[in-house]
Amino acid sequence: MSVHLDTGEWESLSYEEKNRRLFIKQKQLLDAFFARHAISKSKYDEGISYITSRMRRKQ
């Protein structure tokens, strides 16, 4: 799923959809770092835990 949007598209999204897309983008970034061995498994897990907990707090 692509989360690239122009400003008009972004503004038309609901608060929940914006948060969901931001979560996906952050997870994709963590996945890319991990796949390229730029971060360890423990740092990857910490990152996933952090962004997941932030999502839960916003709901």
N, C-alpha and C positions, 0 to 999 in steps of 0.2 A: 504494500500500500504506500503510495506516495503521499507525503504530507506537505508538499510544496504547494503553497497557495498564494495568489496575489492578494493585495490588501482588501479588495472588495469581497472576495470569497471568504477570507478570514473573518471579516466583520459580520458576515451573514450567519456564521456558525453560532450555535448555542454555547453557553459557558461549559457545559458538560462535554460537548464535542471538541471544543478547543483543548480542554484538559486531556481528553483521550488522545488526541493527535499529538500533543506535546509529549505525553508519556511514550507513545510509539516512537517518536523521533529520538527521545533520550535513550530508549532501549536499543534502537538501531545503532546509535553511536556507541553504546557500551558493547554491543555485539561486534561491531567493526574493530574496536580496540582489542577485544579479546581474541578475535580471529587472527589479528596481526601480531599477537603476542606482545602488545604494548602494555597490557595490564595482566596481573595474575588472576587466577580463578577466585581467590579470596577477595580481591578488589572488585572483580566483576560481581560476585555475590553481594558484596556490601552495596555496590551501586544499585543493583536491582532491588535490594531490600529498601534502600533509601527512597528511590522513586516510587516504589509500590506503597510505602507508608505515606508518602506525600499525597498520593492519589486518594488513599482512603480518608485522609483528614479533610480533603476538599469536598467529599461527597456528603 
